[in-house]
Amino acid sequence: MTAGCRHYHLRLLPKPMSDTIAAISTAFGEAAICVLRLSGAESLTIANKIFRGKSAAFKPRVQYHGNMVDETGRVVDSVLLTYFKAPASYTGEDVVEITGHGGILVTRRLLEMLLKRGARSAEPGEFTQRAFLNGKMDLTQAEAVMDLIHAQSELALQAATEQLEGRLGQEAEAMRAELLELLAHLEAYIDFPEDDIDPETGAAMRSRMENLGQRLKSLLDTAEHGRILRSGARTVICGEPNVGKSSLLNVLTGFERAIVSPVAGTTRDTIEEMLHIHGLPFRLVDTAGLRDSDDDIERSGMARTSKELASADVILEVVDASKAKSESNRVMVSTGHRGHLLILNKSDLGVHPSWEVEQGIRFSCEAHEGIDALRAAMRDAVWSGAGTGNNQLISINARHQSCFEKAADALKKSITAMQAKEAPEYVAFHVREALHAVGEVTGRVDVEEVLGVIFSRFCIGK
């Protein structure tokens, strides 16, 4: 190993992993079944203290029927117990899963019994955290577990599944391996300062760095898609009063979500509803119509409309196309907004000639015309260019984005340093920065603080 190289080791969290943790892994409330989990060296011993079945010797991955009894010998529940022997388990430790009846009281009672027998109550995300620390998954896969749980659409589910299978982690590790190789070459020149980097070698190294930069850019381009898959595209419906904004919300959602009235100013506050179009989540926001008004409440609603427009991914501007166009019709035009769509509503009554030149979607809330065209346009507004290429379903999150941006910036600096024929030490410094940033994505560096943030968002029992 050359003098300038560094080893990157994962520093374990201060909490000892020698103890055995327990948690309820199913949602709170009444259900047909509940699942409780134990993880740690004493899992089977603790469970066996309160489990009474036909067999005392448990084979891994075999379900055993029996009763859970308290300290007085009273049966609390009839359950199924499954033992997963380390390392062939979710956490990489000995794991026991207990499936019982899903009542709130009985579930809590079972957990209390496990805690009294020596288990510790698991913290949020601790099972998945242990899986990461035991090498069962990398950080991208651990985050994918939460994405899988919270997936709100088919595309989000598919993207989370692919990330859980390690696709993003594999790409990050491939780039990390190439950065390590580049760094090794540079360290060799540092060890032998009398040998300058010859032009041919320098050109080849720059080419590899530029290729890595393109791969990083390709991943960074998926950040916006990732945000939409996780949070939904914020879609603001706006326009003058009585042009059909609330009716459009009802048509898109498929039920009477908003009150529809011929009285102008009926909608005075924002109304939100989630729906899915072509596998993508959209967060629809119906807003108060903009017009001159002396009503303080209505003016407050219009102020909220302006705020919503400022943060919108998609703007659905609704106009009454059966009437002549005027300047007041277009008060909501947002020039330059990629997701701005003009909805020529009431087209069933005939489109006024003054609207014919406008590039809008002919629509009728009354006759339900133009729905397919609108849905396709909404999809294209937030997902244009997606669906092709190797990174089709790799959708990075904000943490990945920050790491890859740091890596891309460091690579640019290393290329600049090479072009300026600076000493190999300077080039190696920036390559090492890029290596560290890419390593953060999968957890191949000191990530104690990162882990604390990631796993605190998990539910207890996962």
C-alpha positions in Angstrom: 0.0 0.0 0.0 1.5 3.3 -1.0 2.1 6.1 1.5 -0.7 8.4 0.4 -3.5 5.8 0.3 -6.2 5.8 3.0 -8.4 2.9 4.2 -12.1 3.7 4.6 -13.6 1.7 7.5 -17.2 1.7 8.7 -17.2 2.8 12.4 -19.9 1.0 14.3 -22.5 2.9 16.3 -21.8 3.3 20.0 -24.8 1.2 20.9 -23.7 -2.4 21.5 -25.1 -5.0 19.2 -24.6 -7.8 21.7 -28.0 -7.3 23.2 -31.3 -8.7 21.9 -34.0 -6.4 20.6 -37.7 -6.9 20.3 -40.5 -5.0 18.6 -44.0 -5.2 17.1 -43.5 -5.3 13.4 -47.1 -4.9 12.2 -49.1 -1.7 12.2 -50.8 -0.5 15.4 -54.5 -1.4 15.7 -56.8 -4.4 15.4 -56.0 -6.9 12.7 -56.2 -10.6 11.9 -52.6 -11.2 12.9 -49.7 -9.4 14.5 -46.0 -10.1 14.1 -43.3 -9.6 16.7 -39.6 -9.8 16.0 -36.6 -10.6 18.1 -33.0 -10.1 16.9 -29.8 -11.0 18.7 -27.9 -13.9 20.1 -30.5 -14.6 22.9 -33.6 -14.4 20.6 -34.5 -18.1 20.7 -33.6 -18.4 24.4 -35.9 -15.5 25.3 -38.8 -16.7 23.1 -38.5 -20.2 24.5 -39.0 -18.9 28.0 -42.6 -18.1 27.2 -43.3 -20.5 24.2 -44.9 -23.8 24.9 -45.1 -26.2 21.9 -44.6 -29.8 21.0 -40.9 -29.4 20.1 -38.1 -27.9 22.2 -35.5 -28.1 19.3 -36.3 -25.5 16.7 -35.1 -26.0 13.1 -34.4 -22.8 11.1 -37.2 -21.6 8.8 -39.8 -24.0 10.1 -43.0 -22.7 11.8 -44.0 -24.2 15.1 -47.4 -23.9 16.7 -47.8 -23.3 20.4 -48.9 -21.1 23.2 -47.4 -18.0 24.8 -47.7 -18.3 28.6 -47.0 -15.7 31.2 -45.1 -16.1 34.5 -48.1 -17.8 36.2 -48.5 -20.3 33.4 -51.6 -18.7 31.9 -52.0 -18.9 28.2 -51.9 -15.4 26.7 -52.2 -16.3 23.0 -51.9 -19.1 20.5 -49.0 -18.3 18.0 -46.7 -19.5 15.3 -43.0 -19.2 16.0 -40.3 -19.2 13.2 -36.5 -19.2 13.9 -34.0 -17.8 11.5 -30.4 -18.8 12.3 -27.6 -16.3 11.8 -26.3 -15.2 9.3 -29.3 -16.4 7.1 -31.7 -13.8 8.5 -32.8 -10.3 7.8 -30.5 -8.7 10.3 -27.7 -11.3 10.0 -28.2 -12.2 13.6 -30.4 -14.9 15.1 -34.0 -13.8 14.5 -37.3 -15.1 15.9 -40.7 -14.0 14.4 -43.8 -14.6 16.4 -47.2 -14.5 14.6 -50.1 -14.1 16.9 -53.7 -12.7 16.9 -53.9 -9.0 16.0 -55.6 -7.5 19.0 -54.1 -4.3 20.5 -54.1 -5.6 24.0 -52.8 -9.1 23.3 -50.0 -7.8 21.0 -48.8 -5.4 23.7 -48.9 -8.2 26.3 -46.7 -10.4 24.1 -44.2 -7.7 23.7 -44.1 -7.0 27.5 -43.5 -10.7 28.1 -40.5 -10.7 25.8 -39.1 -7.5 27.4 -39.4 -9.0 30.8 -37.5 -12.1 29.7 -34.4 -10.0 28.7 -35.1 -8.4 25.4 -34.6 -4.7 24.9 -37.2 -2.6 23.1 -36.0 -1.8 19.6 -35.5 1.7 18.4 -37.0 3.0 15.1 -35.2 1.3 12.2 -32.9 -0.7 14.4 -33.6 -4.1 12.7 -32.6 -2.6 9.3 -29.7 -0.8 10.9 -28.4 -4.1 12.2 -28.8 -5.6 8.7 -26.6 -2.8 7.3 -24.0 -3.1 10.0 -23.8 -6.8 9.6 -23.3 -6.5 5.8 -26.7 -7.8 4.7 -27.3 -4.7 2.7 -25.7 -1.3 1.8 -27.2 2.1 2.8 -29.0 2.5 -0.5 -30.8 -0.8 0.1 -31.6 0.1 3.7 -33.2 3.4 2.4 -35.1 1.4 -0.2 -36.8 -0.5 2.6 -38.5 2.7 3.7 -39.2 3.7 0.1 -40.9 0.4 -0.4 -43.1 0.8 2.7 -44.1 4.3 1.7 -44.5 3.8 -2.1 -47.6 5.5 -3.4 -47.6 4.4 -7.0 -46.5 1.5 -9.2 -43.5 3.3 -10.5 -42.4 4.3 -7.0 -42.8 0.6 -5.9 -40.8 -0.6 -8.9 -38.0 1.9 -8.3 -37.8 1.0 -4.6 -37.8 -2.7 -5.5 -34.9 -2.3 -7.9 -33.0 -0.2 -5.3 -33.6 -2.8 -2.7 -32.1 -5.4 -5.1 -29.0 -3.3 -5.0 -29.0 -1.6 -8.4 -28.0 1.9 -7.2 -25.5 0.4 -4.8 -23.9 -1.6 -7.6 -23.5 1.5 -9.8 -22.0 3.5 -6.9 -19.7 0.6 -6.0 -18.6 0.3 -9.7 -17.7 4.0 -9.7 -16.0 3.7 -6.4 -13.8 0.8 -7.7 -12.8 2.9 -10.7 -11.9 5.9 -8.4 -9.8 3.6 -6.3 -7.9 2.4 -9.3 -7.3 6.0 -10.4 -6.1 6.9 -7.0 -3.7 3.9 -7.0 -2.2 5.2 -10.2 -1.8 8.6 -8.8 -0.3 7.4 -5.6 2.3 5.5 -7.6 3.5 8.7 -9.2 3.5 10.4 -5.7 5.8 7.6 -4.5 8.2 8.2 -7.4 8.3 12.0 -7.9 11.1 11.7 -10.4 8.5 10.2 -12.9 6.1 12.7 -14.2 2.7 11.6 -15.5 3.4 11.2 -19.2 0.9 12.8 -21.7 -0.6 9.5 -22.9 -1.3 8.3 -19.4 -2.6 11.7 -18.3 -5.0 11.8 -21.3 -6.3 8.3 -20.5 -6.8 9.2 -16.8 -8.7 12.4 -17.8 -10.9 10.4 -20.1 -11.8 8.0 -17.3 -12.5 10.9 -15.0 -14.7 12.6 -17.6 -16.6 9.3 -18.2 -17.2 9.0 -14.4 -18.4 12.6 -14.5 -21.0 11.7 -17.1 -22.1 8.7 -15.1 -22.6 10.9 -12.1 -24.5 13.4 -14.1 -26.8 10.6 -15.4 -27.6 9.7 -11.8 -28.0 13.3 -10.7 -30.6 13.8 -13.5 -32.8 11.2 -11.7 -33.1 13.3 -8.5 -36.2 15.2 -9.6 -37.8 12.0 -10.7 -37.0 10.5 -7.3 -38.5 13.4 -5.4 -41.7 13.1 -7.5 -41.9 9.4 -6.9 -41.5 9.8 -3.1 -43.6 13.0 -2.5 -45.8 13.4 -5.6 -45.8 16.2 -8.2 -47.4 19.2 -6.7 -50.1 20.2 -9.2 -51.9 23.5 -8.7 -55.3 24.1 -10.4 -55.8 27.8 -10.9 -57.8 30.3 -12.9 -60.6 32.9 -12.6 -63.7 32.1 -10.4 -66.3 29.9 -12.1 -64.2 28.5 -14.9 -64.4 24.9 -13.5 -61.4 24.5 -11.2 -63.2 22.5 -8.6 -65.1 20.5 -11.2 -61.7 19.6 -12.8 -60.5 18.4 -9.4 -63.7 16.2 -9.0 -63.3 14.8 -12.5 -59.6 13.9 -12.0 -60.2 12.3 -8.6 -63.4 10.5 -9.6 -65.5 11.7 -6.7 -67.1 14.9 -5.4 -64.1 16.2 -3.4 -64.8 19.9 -3.8 -68.0 21.9 -3.6 -69.1 23.1 -7.0 -71.3 26.2 -7.1 -72.2 28.9 -9.7 -71.6 31.5 -7.0 -68.2 33.0 -7.6 -65.7 32.7 -4.7 -67.0 29.4 -3.3 -63.5 28.0 -3.0 -61.7 30.3 -0.5 -59.0 27.9 0.8 -56.8 25.3 -0.9 -58.1 21.8 -1.2 -55.6 18.9 -1.6 -56.1 15.4 -2.9 -53.7 12.6 -4.0 -54.1 10.6 -7.2 -52.1 8.5 -9.5 -51.7 9.0 -13.3 -49.7 6.5 -15.4 -48.1 5.2 -12.3 -47.0 8.6 -11.0 -48.3 10.3 -7.9 -49.8 13.8 -8.2 -50.8 16.0 -5.3 -53.7 18.1 -6.7 -54.3 21.5 -5.1 -57.5 23.3 -5.9 -57.2 27.0 -5.2 -59.3 30.1 -4.9 -60.0 32.0 -8.1 -58.1 35.2 -8.7 -60.2 38.4 -9.2 -60.5 41.8 -7.7 -62.3 41.4 -4.3 -62.9 43.4 -1.2 -63.6 40.3 0.9 -60.7 39.8 3.3 -61.2 36.0 3.5 -61.3 35.6 -0.3 -58.2 37.8 -0.7 -56.4 35.6 1.9 -57.3 32.6 -0.2 -55.9 34.2 -3.3 -52.7 35.0 -1.5 -52.4 31.3 -0.8 -53.0 30.6 -4.4 -49.9 32.7 -5.3 -47.8 30.8 -2.8 -48.9 27.5 -4.2 -48.0 28.5 -7.7 -44.5 29.4 -6.6 -43.8 25.8 -5.5 -45.8 24.0 -8.2 -44.4 21.2 -10.3 -47.4 21.4 -12.6 -49.8 24.3 -13.2 -53.2 23.6 -14.6 -54.6 26.9 -15.7 -58.3 26.6 -16.3 -60.2 29.0 -18.6 -63.8 29.1 -19.9 -63.1 28.6 -23.6 -66.7 29.2 -24.5 -66.3 32.9 -23.8 -64.1 35.4 -25.5 -60.6 35.7 -24.4 -59.5 38.8 -22.5 -56.5 39.9 -20.6 -58.2 39.0 -17.3 -58.7 35.4 -18.5 -54.9 34.8 -18.5 -54.0 36.2 -15.1 -52.5 32.9 -14.1 -50.2 32.4 -17.1 -46.7 31.4 -15.8 -44.4 32.0 -18.7 -41.4 29.6 -18.8 -42.9 27.1 -16.3 -42.2 23.7 -17.9 -45.3 22.2 -16.3 -47.7 24.9 -17.3 -50.8 23.4 -19.0 -53.7 25.5 -20.4 -57.1 23.8 -19.9 -59.7 25.0 -22.4 -62.7 24.0 -20.3 -66.4 24.0 -21.4 -65.3 23.0 -24.9 -68.6 21.1 -25.2 -70.3 24.5 -25.5 -68.0 25.4 -28.4 -64.6 27.0 -28.4 -64.7 30.8 -29.0 -62.6 31.8 -32.0 -60.3 33.9 -29.8 -59.0 30.7 -28.1 -58.3 28.8 -31.3 -54.7 30.1 -31.6 -53.9 28.9 -28.0 -52.0 25.7 -27.5 -54.3 24.3 -24.9 -56.1 21.0 -24.0 -59.8 21.0 -25.0 -61.7 19.8 -22.0 -65.2 19.5 -20.7 -65.8 18.7 -17.1 -69.5 18.3 -17.9 -69.0 15.8 -20.7 -65.8 14.3 -19.4 -64.0 15.1 -22.6 -60.2 15.5 -22.9 -59.4 13.5 -19.7 -56.9 11.1 -21.5 -55.2 14.0 -23.2 -54.8 15.9 -19.9 -53.5 12.9 -18.0 -50.9 12.2 -20.8 -49.9 15.9 -20.7 -49.5 15.8 -16.9 -47.3 12.7 -17.1 -45.1 14.3 -19.8 -44.8 17.5 -17.8 -43.0 15.8 -14.9 -41.6 12.6 -16.5 -40.5 13.8 -20.0 -37.5 11.9 -21.2 -37.9 9.2 -18.5 -38.5 5.6 -19.2 -35.5 4.9 -21.3 -31.9 4.1 -20.6 -30.0 2.2 -17.9 -31.1 4.6 -15.2 -34.8 4.4 -16.0 -35.8 3.3 -12.4 -32.8 4.5 -10.5 -34.2 7.5 -8.7 -31.8 9.0 -6.2 -33.0 10.8 -3.0 -31.7 14.1 -1.6 -28.9 12.4 0.4 -27.6 10.6 -2.7 -27.9 13.8 -4.7 -25.7 15.7 -2.2 -23.1 12.9 -2.2 -23.0 12.6 -6.0 -22.8 16.4 -6.4 -19.8 16.5 -4.1 -18.2 13.7 -6.1 -18.9 15.4 -9.4 -17.4 18.7 -8.2 -14.3 16.9 -6.9 -13.8 15.2 -10.2 -14.1 18.5 -12.1 -11.3 19.9 -9.8 -9.1 16.8 -10.4 -9.5 17.2 -14.2 -8.7 20.9 -14.0 -5.6 20.1 -11.9 -4.4 17.6 -14.5 -5.0 20.0 -17.3 -2.9 22.6 -15.4 -0.2 20.0 -15.0 -0.3 20.4 -11.2 1.5 17.9 -8.9 -0.1 14.4 -8.6 -0.7 15.2 -4.9 -3.3 17.8 -5.9 -5.0 15.6 -8.4 -5.0 12.7 -5.9 -6.5 14.9 -3.2 -9.6 15.7 -5.3 -9.9 12.1 -6.5 -9.9 11.0 -2.9 -12.6 13.6 -2.1 -14.7 12.0 -4.9 -14.0 8.5 -3.6 -15.2 9.6 -0.1 -18.4 11.2 -1.5 -19.3 8.1 -3.6 -18.5 5.9 -0.6 -21.0 7.8 1.5 -23.8 6.7 -0.8 -23.5 3.0 0.1 -21.9 3.5 3.6 -18.4 2.6 2.8 -17.0 5.4 4.9 -17.5 6.9 8.4 -21.2 7.3 8.4 -22.3 7.4 12.1 -24.1 10.7 11.7 -25.7 9.7 8.4 -27.0 6.5 9.9 -28.6 8.4 12.8 -30.6 10.5 10.3 -31.6 7.7 8.0 -32.8 5.1 10.5 -34.5 7.5 12.8 -37.2 7.8 10.1 -38.0 4.1 10.2 -41.0 2.7 12.1 -40.2 0.6 15.2 -40.0 -3.1 14.3 -38.3 -2.4 10.9 
